[in-house]
Structures are given as C-alpha cells and as structure tokens.
C-alpha cells in the first residue's frame, strides 16, 4: 500500500484549515490512470477550493489542485503506458476529485494528455491552467482573425501581472503584437516591460483613455481576465473587426455594454473555457507551447513545495500574486 503526502483542506468551526496529511492511494477515487505527481501549480480556483469558497468544492476534507504533471504508475488504457509523462488539467480535478496538491492522483483516461516532446513536466506546470487559458485565448483571437497572425497588430491584456495575463503578454509579444498591459500593481512596470509590454497603463488611466458606450478605436484585440467595468471599457475601444477573448471575473461576474461595438464596428466577445473542452484542443495548445510558442517563464515563476503552499494561497486570495507559483512534489 503506497502512502503519500497531500495538502488537505478541512472545514472547522473557524473556517477551512489547511494541513499536510498522509494518505493512501486506496483513498483516491476510482479511475483508469494512477499518476505520481511531480509538479502542480497554484491557480485562483485552487485557492477558492482550499478556502472553502461557496460553489467550488462540495465535499471536505479535500485535496485541491486543478493542475498536475507526472508519470503514470498504473493504467488500464492501451493508449497510455506505465512510465509515460502526462498532463492533467481541468475537468473535475481539484474540484471534487482529489487534485494535484497530492503526490498521487487517480483519474479517468479521458482527462489525460501525453506530455508533448519538447515540453518538460516542470515547464508544463509553470504554464498550468493559466498558460493553457492564455494560449486558448490567443488561439481563439487568431482563428477569429482568419489565422493571419498578430504581426503589426495592437493588443491589450488586463490582469497582466497574474498568471493568465502575464503569459498572454509574453505570448502576444513573441507573436509580434504591440501589447498594452493593464495592471493595478504599479510597482510591476519593470516586470511587464521585461515580458514584452510596449505600454503599461493603470486601471485609472484606462478609464481616461476609453469612453462608453463607444469611444475612439485603439486596439485590434484584447485578452481579458477581469470582466466588470474593465471589459466594458475594452469593448468600447476596439478597432473595426476586433475582438476580446474573456476568461475571468476578478472584477465581478457582470459587465455593461451597448450594442454599438457589435453593430457599428463588427466587434466580437469570445468566451474562453479551459476546463471542459475536448482533449484535442488542449493538446494543440500544449504542442504549440512545446514548439512555436516556447517561452522562457523564469522571470514569472516562484517554486514552492507542499509546505509552502499555504502562504501562497493567502497571497493569491488577497490579490497579491504576481506571475506563477510552481508546486514541486518530486
């Protein structure tokens, strides 16, 4: 019987408490594939699950972690072999299925992607769901633009010091777009410049630049993880034929917009889901990151072990996280 360590969140009279516990693989749910997790990453949804936020995880005690990369230990799927390095992100992992903040997970084969050649387990989790979401956003914008690329185009990225935003800034810059980064963290301008942002504006400056219900045309495309008033401003300021890829709600679940951007400029709002989409679409993005989209994420990544996760969860819940937190379980 294999015993392993996991970060567990348990409900108490004083709210959810986190602790490192020992578990047995026999405690894991049924599934096709048993994986020894070597790396995971911290996302906002993990922090919500860990803290017992309503509507995220139903049953506690629970091990969060919506991302995992590691090696197959047991399999009953002929397409996935023992010893294969694999990635699991999204679906129910870390929500109500024990997640990547444990040294082992057991999941359905339909959740598992073989690690593409050219991408290490560590690099895949430095990207994690945040990188996958950024990649899906940019792929959706490129598809909308008839796959003509981003060379010479202008793009705006909100939440630009967070996981999705920072990777989107890097990737759009790599693809030769001129990138405006929106941030509420004025102390991070140097970082954003190093990631490739050509212009950095605060949320207050964005409000001065943009006018609702429709204002001057400024950007071709946008990647938005904030929603709320920020998304309202972006939609009012796109050039004709432009689009915003939206994947987050840090600024709230609702936004206001008139019909003008859509009928006067032919603009589009593209919703991005990184959780329940087919494996083939996820694999395409991972393969891109292993080749043409390869990024050096060193400036963005802070590496911790399981014992260091609790502090990072507090930081992300308070809005203080910058870049990515990689969790090393190897």
N, C-alpha and C positions, 0 to 999 in steps of 0.2 A: 504494500500500500504506500503510495507516494504522498508525502507531506510537503506542503509548500506555504510560503508567506503570501499574505494579501492585505491590502488596506481595506478595512471594513467600516462601513457607516451603520450605526445603530441608533434607533430612536430612544431617547430618555426623557425624563420629566423636564430636563433643562435644554431640550433640543437635541439634534443629532450630534453624536460624538464619534470621532474617528479614532481607530486604533489599528495597529499591526497585529494580525492574528495568524495562527497556524490552521491550515485546512487540509483536508484530504481530497484527492482527485475524485473520490467517491461522493464528495459533497456537490460536485459540479452537476449541472443539468445533463440530461441525455443529449446525444448529438453524434454526428458522423465522425468528427475530427477532434482529437485531443492535441493541443498545441502547447509546447513550452514557450512561454512568452519571454522574449529577450528585451524588447523595448515597447513602450507605450508613449502617450503624450497627454498633456492636460488641455482640455477644451472647456469652454464656459459651461456646456451642458454637463460635463463631469462634475464641475463644482456645484451645479444645481442639484444633481443627484446626491452628491456627498453631503450636502447641507439639508437634504430633506425637503427641497422646494416642492410645493404642490404641483401635481400633474406631470412629474418627470418619472419617478420610480415609485411603484406601488407598494412593494414588499421589502421590509427590512428585518434583520440585518442584510446588507447588500455590499457587493464589491463593484464600484464604478469603473469607468474606463471604456470609452467608446472606440478606442483605437488599440490595436495590438499587432505586433510583428514578431515572428518567431519560427520555430521548427516543429513540423508535425512529428508527434510521438506515436500516435495510433490513428489508423484510418480504415474506414470501410468503403472508401470511394476509389475506384480504379484509376481515376484521373489525378489523384493526389496521393503521393507516396510518402512513406516514412522518410524523414530527413529533408523533405522539401522545405525551403524557406517560403513563408507565406505572409500575407497581409489580411487582416480583418478590420473593417471599419463600418460603422453604422449598423443598420438593421436594428436588432434589439440588444446588441452587445452593450453592456454597461448601463442599460436602462432597467430591464427586469431580468436579464441574463447576466450572470457573473462576468465581469469585464476584465479589461487589460491591466487593472491595478492589482492583479494577482499573477503569480508566476506560472499558472496554468489556466487555460480556458478550454471548454468543450462546446463546439458549435456545429450547426448544420453545414454540410459541404457547400451548399448554395450561397454561403456568406464568404467563402474563402477564395482568395486570389493568389496565384503563384507570384512570388516576387520577380519582377522583370529583370532580365540581365542588364547590368549597368546601374542598378539601384541596390544599395545595401539596406539591411534591416534598420540600421540606425538612421540612415538618410530618409527612409520611408516614414519613420515616425517623427523625425524633425519636421517633416511636412504634415503628416497626420491628416485628420479630417479637415483642418484649416487649409492645408495645402490643396487637398482634393477639392474643397469648395471653391477656392480661388481659381484652380485650374478649370473646373466646370464652368465658372462664371466667364472666364476669358474664352473658353471654347464656345460657349453659347453666343457671346458677342461676335466672335469671328464667324460662326455659322450664320448669324443674322446679317453679317456684312459680306455674305457670299464667299467666305474664306479668302478674302483679299488681304488679310494680314492687318497689321497696325502701323506700318511704316509711315511716318509723317502725320499720323492722327493724334488728336489730343484726347486724353483720358483723365478722369477724376476718380479718386479712390477715397472712400470715407473709412473711419475707424482704422486709419493707416498704420498705427503702431501695434495693433492687435494681430492675432495670428493670420486671419484671412486677409486683412488689409495689407499687412507688411509683405506677404508673399505676392499679393496681386501687384503691389508697387514694383517689386523686383521683376516679376514676370513681364509685365507690360513694358517696363523699361528695356528688358532684354529683347523684346519683340519690336523695339524701336518706336514706341509711342512716346509722346511728350506727356509726362504724368504730373498732375496736380494732386498732392496728398493733403487731405483734410484731417486735422488732429486737434484734440483738446489738450494735448500734452506739449506745451510749447518748449519744454526742456529737451525734446527729442528731435529737434530740427536737424542736428548733425547726423543722427542715425538715418533719418529719412532721406537726406541728401546722399548718404553713402549707399542707400538701397536703390537709388536711381531717380528719386523725385526731382523734377526740374523746377517745381514751385511748391511751396508749402503754405497753406492758409489755415487759420484758426476757424472754429465754428462761427465766431462773431464776424470775421472777415467774409466768410461765405455768405452770411446774411446780408452783408453790404453789397456783395458782387451780384447777387441774384434777386430777381423781383418776381413776385407771384401776382396774378395767376400765370403770367408768361412774361419773360424778360428777354434780354439780349442773348444771342446764341454764343456760347463759349466753348462747350466740349462736344466731341463726337460721341464718346461713350463714357459710361460710369460703372464702377463696381461699388455697391452699397451694402454695408452690413449694419447700418444704424436704423433706417426707416424713420418714422416720425417726420418732424419738420425738415430734417436734412434731406430726405428723399423728395419731399415736396419741392425744395429749392433746386435739386438736381434736375427734376423733370421739367422745371420751368426754364432751364438754361441750356438744353441740348440743341445742337445744330440739326437741321432737317435730316431725317433718316437716322437719327441717333437712337441709342437705347441704353437703358440701365439694367444691369444684372443685380438682382436683390436677393440676399440670402440671410439677413439677420434682422433683429428687432431690439437692439440695445436701446434705441430711442423710443421704444413703445411699439405695440402691435398695429397701430393705425397711422395713416397719413392722409392729408388732404391734397386733392388735385382737381383742377378743372379739366374739361375735355380739350382745351386749346392745344396743348402739346401733341395730342394724338391726331387731331383733325387738321391742324394748321401746319404741322411740321412732320407728320408721319412718324412720330416717336413711338418707342415700344418699351414696355416694362417686362423683363424676363425673370421669372421666378426660378430660383436655383435650389434644388433638393439634392443633398449629398447622402441621404440616409437610405431611402428605399429604391433607388434607381437600379436598373439591371447591372449585373457584374461587368458586362461588356463595356458599358460606358465608363465605369470606374477604371477598368483595366486600360482603356485608351488613355486616360489622363495619367495613370502611373507610368505607362510606357513613354508618354511624352516627357515626363519628368526624368526618366532614365536616359533620354536622348536629347532631342532638340531643346527641351525646356530645362535642362540641367542647371541648377542654381547652387551657389555656394552660400549656405544658410548659416555659416559660422557666426556672423555678427548678430544673428537673431536668436540663437539657441542657448538656453540655460539648461544644464543637465543636472538632474537630481535622482536620488534613489527613493524607494518607498517611504523611508523615514522622513525625507524632506518634502513630501507632497503636501502635508497639512498646511504648512506656511504658504505654499504657492496657491493652494485653494483659497485661503483667506485673501491673498493678494488679488487674484482674478475676480473674486466676488466684490471687492472694494473698488474695482476699476483700475487697478494699478499695474496689471500685467503689460509688459512690453515684449513683443516677439513671441517666441515659442518656448514651452517647457517640455523637455525630453525626459522621459522616465526610464532609467536604466534598471532592468530587472535581471540582467545576465550574470 
